[in-house]
Every structure is written in C-alpha cells, then in structure tokens.
C-alpha cells in the first residue's frame, strides 16, 4: 500500500489541493484544455491576461522556437474582462480548481478598472497582476521595472480588491528583490517569480528580426537557472509567499523551485509540447516525495540548505 502524501499548500490564505498552477498565457482560459486533462487535478489555473477592452495582439508570426525554449510576442491578445466574465467564467465554476484572473493595463486606472469589474464576479480565488507592461502615462516605462510604479499600481489595486493580490514580477530588472519589497510594502499578498526574459531571434538570410515586434519574451527550460536564482533572492527578501515559474517541465523542476523558496509553482511553456504537463508535474512531485520520505509537500518550501555549501 502506497503511503499517503499531503500535497496541499496555502497561498495568500487560499488552500490549493497541490502546488501546481497552470500559468497565464499558455493555458488559455483553462476550458481549452478540459478535454486533454482533468482540470480538477490542478492546484489552480491562472487565466489568460485580461484587459479593459478586447485586444487582437501583435501580427504573425508571434512565436519562435529557440534552443530549449521559445520566444513569444503574442501582444496580450484577449477577449476583454467583460467577455471573460460573461462567457468564460461560468463554465469554469464547475471545477474545484482555484481560478486566478491575470490582470494587465497601460495605466494604473486600467488595472483598477479591470479589478473592479472582476470584484463583482463569482468564482475567482484571487488576482495575478502582470506588471511587465508599459505605463503610457509615464512615457512607456515598464511598471515592474520601477519600484515606485510597482508600489503605485499594487497599492491602487489593493484599495479595491477584496481577494488576494499576487504581483507577477519581471526578470528584466537589475535588482528583483528591490521590486519585490516595493510590492510587499504596497500590500501585495504574494508574488509570482518570474515573467519572461526579453529576447530576440534573427532571420539571417533576410537580415530581419523573425518577430515583427522585433523582441519577445523568452520562456521554457532555457530560463530555469535564472528563474530559480530570482525565486531564491525574492523568497529571502520578503515575508509574503512566492509562486515560482520559469522553465518548469518536470516534478523535479517544480520541487527545486519549492526548495529555493516557492510555496507553489506555475507550469507554462511545457504545455506546448505536452498539454497534460501541469497534471503530470503534480503526479511526479508526489512520486518524488513518496520515494524520498516527504509526507507533506509544503515542507519542501525553503528547504534548501544553502548555508551548508
């Protein structure tokens, strides 16, 4: 008889049946994957980023395969917050998996407006705030690259949000711990670490960038070492919980992020080659814990013995 593993974890007061969350942007609105895997097997789903109005995104091509990863320049295409509430959210309510709404905007007012619309909707556990967007009122400066802007947008959202607010940090900064503390000081209930790294691909024969947008966000196993380092730095700098993501493709990957300081993890790009990846990763984590005498998965968080090195 196999030993029972307690896989439950808690993020910002929300209990998840296991630490694995389907990441925003690679899992659609969740419903697209319902026939490919059991959505109830996941700890949570973060839906595709939501804006005030529908967005078509960037022109094609918008994806480029790279060594051990991919570049994306989707341009945050989405149906808009109102269509999400009316069309996507009702069928999501039938699942026992926690649903997080990812929110973005080009001004603090945009973020607040989307949050206010979602506050009136049922079936959402919390919010993940994408601060890797340009603030059009500040000359295009990225919210998540400036501590004061990160603080401003987080504080504004916290004023209207009754649900937990998790800020998704950009890795394209000099000191991610500084940004993390700014979000924490503004009242963030948790942090997602990290979003994609800025990169580009070139068509050498044409002497042109492959992406019409020129640059895109690099994700996949290629960024895992960088993401792990940033999770460790953030988890040692703040007291609020951290969700780790960036190149997670196996249960071992996920547990490494927990050892580095993450209370939960998000699986994203791996779903492009294995649509069942989030559920598979959860099973692999449980199997590793069983084989290594870990009876409660939450104890893996911050279990790294860095001081022994």
C-alpha positions, 0 to 999 in steps of 0.5 A: 500500500502506497503511503499517503502524501499531503500535497496541499499548500496555502497561498495568500490564505487560499488552500490549493489541493497541490502546488501546481498552477497552470500559468497565464498565457499558455493555458488559455482560459483553462476550458481549452484544455478540459478535454486533454486533462482533468482540470480538477487535478490542478492546484489552480489555473491562472487565466489568460491576461485580461484587459479593459477592452478586447485586444487582437495582439501583435501580427504573425508570426508571434512565436519562435522556437529557440534552443530549449525554449521559445520566444513569444510576442503574442501582444496580450491578445484577449477577449476583454474582462467583460467577455471573460466574465460573461462567457468564460467564467461560468463554465469554469465554476464547475471545477474545484480548481482555484481560478486566478484572473491575470490582470494587465493595463497601460495605466494604473486606472486600467488595472483598477478598472479591470479589478473592479469589474472582476470584484463583482464576479463569482468564482475567482480565488484571487488576482495575478497582476502582470506588471511587465507592461508599459505605463503610457502615462509615464512615457512607456516605462515598464511598471515592474521595472520601477519600484515606485510604479510597482508600489503605485499600481499594487497599492491602487489595486489593493484599495479595491480588491477584496481577494488576494493580490499576487504581483507577477514580477519581471526578470528584466530588472537589475535588482528583483528583490528591490521590486519585490519589497516595493510590492510587499510594502504596497500590500501585495499578498504574494508574488509570482517569480518570474515573467519572461526574459526579453529576447530576440531571434534573427532571420539571417538570410533576410537580415530581419528580426523573425518577430515583427515586434522585433523582441519577445519574451523568452520562456521554457527550460532555457530560463530555469537557472535564472528563474530559480536564482530570482525565486531564491533572492525574492523568497529571502527578501520578503515575508509574503509567499512566492509562486515560482515559474520559469522553465518548469517541465518536470516534478523535479523542476517544480520541487527545486523551485519549492526548495529555493523558496516557492510555496507553489509553482506555475507550469507554462511553456511545457504545455506546448509540447505536452498539454497534460504537463501541469497534471503530470508535474503534480503526479511526479512531485508526489512520486518524488516525495513518496520515494524520498520520505516527504509526507507533506509537500509544503515542507519542501518550501525553503528547504534548501540548505544553502548555508551548508555549501 
